[in-house]
Amino acid sequence: MTTSNVTALGIAQDKDGNGLDAATHRKIIQSKWTGTGVVSGLDFKPVGGMRLRVNPGVAVLSRSEADGYVEAYWPGGEVTIDAPDAKDRYDVVWMRANDAAQGDSDNRVEVGVTKGTPADKPTVEDVGKIPDGSVYLGGVWVDANSSQLASDCWDRESTSYTVPSGTSSGTVGIASNTSNARKVRKGESWTFGSVTFQVPEGGRSYLAFAMVSVWAADCETYDWMGSGYVELLVDGTVNCCFKFACYPAVTTSQTFTLPITLNEGTHTVSARLWGSGSDVVSSVVTQYESGYIPGQKLFVVDVGRIPD
């Protein structure tokens, strides 16, 4: 048997004074999360002039994987953006947990802003390095020569999120299309839905579901049957293609499922419907009726962390 010189979380110090130190606690927290990022809240909005209010919320932060993670609560407060320049700018809002034991001036949670470089078309690449151990709350568009921040200055898609290890965050996006009697002709395509979402650090696995409700038209190979295709695309590239049969006399609703694995970052899943230009040739016509025929839908569901 071998013992350590630390105690477990929830266990008091032993008779020799050994207990749960901060470094060990950080490793325990690390095991609970897929990576660093926002857990809840921490959205922000302009409140006049160049001021932003960052709402209350919780984030998971880390100085390094070896150092472990911390969970930090921000009670809400304001930050001030630097004055605008002659060109547009993209700044970054961040949150950090100070640690005096590792050289910081105190042990407080802080929120700050790192100024970007003015440019004709600024991006996050124009922003300098944010402080070590910070988590990225989001980007801020700063218009040139403006006296105040625009109401839509928050780049929402840039916010970094995290979820607990081994759990699903549920549905990450739904695109519903109720176009009725839209004809997708033979050999032509129509993208009926797209979902864009942020994948947290460490990557995740997802299921994409595409549903179509169509009947056949312009049947060429057979007068009693047609066909079509559904393509599922990831970041603009076809990942899988499903062929289906359909009929001129009745609307057919079908659902196609695709498992996908994605690395950290922003991704877009799209669904595209084709009329068949080969084999069983026909156009397809969409149908939607509230409460009866569902039309075209795309939804993406998170199913958990990528296995190590």
C-alpha positions as CSV (number, residue, x, y, z in Angstrom):
1,M,0.0,0.0,0.0
2,T,1.2,3.5,-0.8
3,T,-0.3,6.7,0.6
4,S,0.0,10.4,-0.5
5,N,0.7,13.4,1.6
6,V,-2.7,15.1,0.8
7,T,-6.2,14.4,2.0
8,A,-9.3,14.1,-0.1
9,L,-11.8,17.0,-0.7
10,G,-14.2,16.8,2.2
11,I,-11.7,15.2,4.6
12,A,-10.0,17.1,7.4
13,Q,-6.2,17.5,7.8
14,D,-4.5,14.5,9.3
15,K,-2.6,14.4,12.6
16,D,0.6,15.5,10.8
17,G,-1.0,18.6,9.3
18,N,-1.4,17.2,5.8
19,G,-4.5,18.4,4.0
20,L,-5.9,19.4,0.6
21,D,-3.7,22.1,-0.8
22,A,-4.7,24.5,-3.5
23,A,-2.8,22.7,-6.3
24,T,-4.5,19.4,-5.5
25,H,-7.9,21.1,-5.4
26,R,-7.3,22.6,-8.9
27,K,-6.6,19.1,-10.3
28,I,-9.9,17.8,-8.8
29,I,-11.7,20.7,-10.5
30,Q,-9.9,20.0,-13.7
31,S,-11.3,16.4,-13.8
32,K,-14.8,17.8,-13.9
33,W,-14.6,19.9,-17.0
34,T,-13.9,19.4,-20.7
35,G,-11.8,22.5,-20.8
36,T,-11.8,26.2,-19.9
37,G,-14.5,28.6,-20.8
38,V,-17.8,30.3,-19.7
39,V,-20.2,28.1,-17.8
40,S,-23.0,30.5,-17.4
41,G,-23.7,34.3,-17.7
42,L,-20.8,36.7,-18.3
43,D,-22.6,38.2,-21.3
44,F,-22.1,41.9,-21.8
45,K,-23.7,45.0,-23.3
46,P,-22.9,48.7,-23.7
47,V,-24.3,51.0,-21.0
48,G,-23.3,54.4,-22.4
49,G,-20.2,55.9,-23.9
50,M,-17.3,53.4,-24.0
51,R,-18.5,51.4,-21.0
52,L,-19.6,47.8,-21.0
53,R,-21.5,45.9,-18.2
54,V,-20.3,42.3,-17.8
55,N,-23.2,40.4,-16.2
56,P,-22.7,38.0,-13.3
57,G,-21.6,34.5,-14.2
58,V,-19.2,31.6,-13.7
59,A,-16.2,30.5,-15.8
60,V,-13.6,27.8,-15.6
61,L,-10.0,29.1,-15.9
62,S,-6.5,27.7,-16.0
63,R,-2.9,28.9,-16.2
64,S,-1.8,25.6,-17.7
65,E,-3.0,22.0,-17.9
66,A,-0.4,21.0,-15.4
67,D,-1.6,23.7,-13.0
68,G,-5.2,22.4,-13.1
69,Y,-8.4,24.5,-13.2
70,V,-10.3,27.0,-11.0
71,E,-14.0,27.8,-11.0
72,A,-14.6,31.6,-10.6
73,Y,-17.7,33.7,-10.1
74,W,-17.9,37.3,-11.3
75,P,-20.6,39.3,-9.5
76,G,-21.1,41.8,-12.3
77,G,-19.5,45.1,-13.0
78,E,-18.4,47.5,-15.7
79,V,-15.3,47.8,-17.8
80,T,-14.2,50.7,-20.0
81,I,-13.1,50.3,-23.6
82,D,-10.2,52.5,-24.9
83,A,-11.3,55.5,-27.0
84,P,-11.9,54.7,-30.7
85,D,-9.3,55.2,-33.4
86,A,-9.4,56.5,-36.9
87,K,-10.1,53.0,-38.1
88,D,-12.4,50.2,-36.8
89,R,-11.0,48.0,-34.0
90,Y,-11.7,44.6,-32.5
91,D,-11.0,44.4,-28.7
92,V,-11.3,41.3,-26.5
93,V,-13.0,41.1,-23.1
94,W,-11.5,38.5,-20.7
95,M,-11.8,37.2,-17.1
96,R,-9.0,36.0,-14.9
97,A,-8.6,34.6,-11.4
98,N,-5.6,36.1,-9.6
99,D,-3.4,34.0,-7.3
100,A,-1.0,35.7,-4.9
101,A,0.8,32.3,-4.4
102,Q,1.8,32.4,-8.1
103,G,3.0,36.0,-8.2
104,D,-0.2,38.1,-8.5
105,S,-0.9,41.1,-6.4
106,D,-4.1,39.6,-4.8
107,N,-6.5,36.6,-5.0
108,R,-9.4,38.4,-6.7
109,V,-11.4,37.7,-9.8
110,E,-11.0,40.4,-12.4
111,V,-12.4,41.3,-15.8
112,G,-10.5,43.4,-18.3
113,V,-10.1,44.4,-22.0
114,T,-7.2,43.9,-24.4
115,K,-7.2,46.5,-27.1
116,G,-6.9,45.4,-30.8
117,T,-5.0,47.0,-33.6
118,P,-7.1,49.5,-35.7
119,A,-7.6,48.2,-39.3
120,D,-9.9,48.5,-42.3
121,K,-11.4,45.1,-41.5
122,P,-10.2,44.2,-38.0
123,T,-10.4,40.6,-36.7
124,V,-9.4,38.7,-33.5
125,E,-6.0,38.2,-35.2
126,D,-5.4,42.0,-34.6
127,V,-5.6,41.6,-30.8
128,G,-2.6,41.2,-28.7
129,K,-2.1,38.4,-26.2
130,I,-4.6,38.4,-23.3
131,P,-3.2,37.8,-19.8
132,D,-2.0,34.2,-18.9
133,G,-4.8,32.2,-17.3
134,S,-7.6,34.3,-18.7
135,V,-10.7,33.0,-20.4
136,Y,-12.0,34.7,-23.5
137,L,-15.5,36.2,-22.8
138,G,-16.0,37.6,-26.3
139,G,-15.0,40.2,-28.9
140,V,-16.1,43.9,-29.1
141,W,-16.5,45.8,-32.3
142,V,-15.3,49.4,-31.8
143,D,-16.4,51.6,-34.6
144,A,-14.0,54.3,-35.9
145,N,-14.3,57.8,-34.5
146,S,-17.5,56.9,-32.6
147,S,-18.6,58.5,-29.3
148,Q,-20.2,55.3,-27.9
149,L,-20.3,51.6,-28.4
150,A,-23.0,50.2,-30.8
151,S,-25.8,48.2,-29.2
152,D,-24.7,45.1,-31.2
153,C,-20.9,45.5,-30.4
154,W,-20.6,42.0,-28.8
155,D,-19.3,39.4,-31.1
156,R,-21.5,36.6,-29.6
157,E,-20.1,33.8,-31.7
158,S,-16.6,34.4,-30.3
159,T,-17.4,33.5,-26.7
160,S,-15.6,30.4,-25.4
161,Y,-17.8,27.9,-23.5
162,T,-17.2,24.7,-21.5
163,V,-19.3,21.9,-20.3
164,P,-18.8,19.2,-17.6
165,S,-16.9,16.1,-18.6
166,G,-18.9,13.1,-19.8
167,T,-22.1,15.1,-20.2
168,S,-24.2,16.4,-23.1
169,S,-25.1,20.0,-23.4
170,G,-28.2,19.0,-25.4
171,T,-29.4,20.6,-28.6
172,V,-26.9,23.2,-29.8
173,G,-28.9,24.6,-32.7
174,I,-32.1,24.1,-34.7
175,A,-32.9,25.4,-38.2
176,S,-36.5,25.0,-39.4
177,N,-37.7,25.8,-42.9
178,T,-41.4,25.9,-43.6
179,S,-41.1,26.6,-47.4
180,N,-44.1,25.0,-49.0
181,A,-44.3,23.9,-52.6
182,R,-40.7,24.8,-53.4
183,K,-39.5,22.7,-56.3
184,V,-35.9,21.5,-56.3
185,R,-35.4,20.5,-59.9
186,K,-33.5,17.5,-61.2
187,G,-29.8,17.9,-60.6
188,E,-30.2,21.1,-58.6
189,S,-29.7,21.7,-54.9
190,W,-31.2,23.9,-52.1
191,T,-29.6,24.5,-48.7
192,F,-32.5,24.5,-46.3
193,G,-30.8,24.9,-43.0
194,S,-27.5,25.8,-41.3
195,V,-26.5,25.7,-37.6
196,T,-23.3,27.5,-36.3
197,F,-22.0,26.8,-32.9
198,Q,-18.9,26.9,-30.7
199,V,-17.1,23.7,-29.8
200,P,-15.3,23.9,-26.4
201,E,-11.7,23.0,-25.7
202,G,-10.9,19.3,-26.1
203,G,-13.5,18.8,-28.9
204,R,-17.0,17.1,-28.8
205,S,-19.1,14.5,-30.5
206,Y,-22.4,15.5,-32.1
207,L,-25.4,14.0,-33.9
208,A,-26.8,16.0,-36.8
209,F,-30.4,15.2,-37.8
210,A,-31.9,16.4,-41.2
211,M,-35.6,16.0,-41.9
212,V,-37.2,16.5,-45.3
213,S,-40.9,16.4,-46.4
214,V,-41.2,16.1,-50.1
215,W,-43.2,14.6,-53.0
216,A,-41.8,13.7,-56.5
217,A,-42.4,15.8,-59.6
218,D,-41.2,15.6,-63.2
219,C,-40.7,11.9,-62.8
220,E,-38.5,10.7,-65.7
221,T,-37.3,7.2,-65.1
222,Y,-40.7,6.0,-63.8
223,D,-44.0,7.9,-63.7
224,W,-44.8,6.4,-60.3
225,M,-41.6,7.1,-58.4
226,G,-38.9,9.7,-58.0
227,S,-35.9,10.2,-55.8
228,G,-33.7,12.8,-54.1
229,Y,-30.6,13.3,-52.0
230,V,-29.9,15.0,-48.7
231,E,-26.3,16.1,-48.1
232,L,-25.0,17.0,-44.7
233,L,-22.0,19.5,-44.8
234,V,-19.6,20.4,-42.1
235,D,-17.8,23.8,-42.5
236,G,-18.8,23.8,-46.2
237,T,-17.6,20.3,-47.0
238,V,-19.9,17.4,-47.8
239,N,-19.6,14.9,-45.0
240,C,-22.3,12.4,-46.1
241,C,-24.9,12.0,-48.8
242,F,-28.2,10.1,-48.3
243,K,-30.4,9.0,-51.2
244,F,-34.2,8.5,-50.7
245,A,-37.2,7.4,-52.7
246,C,-40.3,9.6,-53.0
247,Y,-43.6,9.4,-54.8
248,P,-45.9,11.8,-56.8
249,A,-49.0,10.7,-55.0
250,V,-48.0,11.3,-51.4
251,T,-45.7,13.4,-49.3
252,T,-42.9,11.5,-47.6
253,S,-41.2,12.7,-44.4
254,Q,-37.8,11.2,-43.7
255,T,-35.0,11.8,-41.2
256,F,-31.3,11.2,-41.7
257,T,-28.8,11.1,-38.9
258,L,-25.0,11.7,-39.0
259,P,-22.5,11.3,-36.1
260,I,-19.7,13.9,-36.3
261,T,-16.7,14.7,-34.2
262,L,-15.4,18.3,-34.1
263,N,-12.4,20.0,-32.6
264,E,-12.4,23.2,-30.6
265,G,-13.6,26.3,-32.5
266,T,-16.5,27.7,-34.4
267,H,-18.2,25.2,-36.8
268,T,-21.2,25.2,-39.2
269,V,-23.3,22.2,-40.1
270,S,-25.6,22.6,-43.1
271,A,-28.2,20.4,-44.8
272,R,-28.8,20.5,-48.6
273,L,-31.7,18.9,-50.6
274,W,-31.2,17.7,-54.2
275,G,-33.6,16.7,-57.0
276,S,-32.2,13.5,-58.5
277,G,-30.5,13.9,-61.9
278,S,-29.4,10.3,-62.2
279,D,-30.8,6.8,-61.5
280,V,-34.4,7.4,-60.6
281,V,-34.6,10.9,-62.1
282,S,-37.1,13.5,-60.7
283,S,-37.6,16.8,-59.1
284,V,-38.7,17.0,-55.5
285,V,-41.3,19.5,-54.1
286,T,-41.3,20.5,-50.4
287,Q,-44.4,20.5,-48.2
288,Y,-45.2,22.0,-44.8
289,E,-48.4,22.0,-42.8
290,S,-48.4,23.2,-39.2
291,G,-49.1,20.4,-36.8
292,Y,-49.2,17.8,-39.6
293,I,-46.3,17.8,-42.1
294,P,-43.0,19.1,-40.5
295,G,-41.3,20.6,-43.6
296,Q,-37.5,20.7,-43.6
297,K,-35.5,20.7,-40.3
298,L,-31.9,20.5,-39.2
299,F,-30.9,20.1,-35.6
300,V,-27.5,19.3,-34.0
301,V,-27.2,17.6,-30.6
302,D,-24.1,17.4,-28.4
303,V,-23.5,13.9,-27.2
304,G,-20.4,14.4,-25.1
305,R,-16.6,14.7,-25.0
306,I,-14.4,13.0,-27.5
307,P,-13.0,9.8,-25.8
308,D,-9.3,10.0,-24.9
